[in-house]
Amino acid sequence: MAVSYNGLWKLLIDKNMKKVDMMNQVGISSSTVAKMTNGEFVSMKVLEKICEKLDCDFGDIVHYERKLQSGCVHEQVAKADCECPLCQETKDGGQ
């Protein structure tokens, strides 16, 4: 998953709203909410409408999560010994 909408789900909890309440208030379809539930991309227009109605910013509702490169084995070995590009970048200080 590259995109997380956990911020949105937390915001809905804070506002005591359900997804269906958001759909009705914002005017988005159930298929759009399903995409978001599955961490799929939605249009910036959808995010804009949500932010407008819920009085928040993009950063409050969506978060980019970096995908691990395939072949990463740091769950099987110590992260310091992992040879995947992401772990190597971390060891090199991101250079």
C-alpha positions, 0 to 999 in steps of 0.5 A: 500500500502506498497511500494510507487514509488512516488520518481520515478514519481517525478524523471521522471517529473524532467527529463521531461520523460513519463513512456513510455520513461522510459520503452523504455530506461530501457527495462521494460514491461508495466505490470511492470510499471503497478505494480509500478503504483499500488504500487505492488512489483517489482524485485530488478533487475528492480529497479537496471535497472531503477537506472542504466539508470536514474542515481539514487539510490533505495532510490530515487525511492522507499519508504516503507510505513508502513500499518496501522493495521486493526481496527485502528480508529484514523481517528474517534477518537483522535490519542492519544485515538486510541488503535491500535498497531501502535498508541500504539507503537507511544505513548510508544516511539516505545519500 
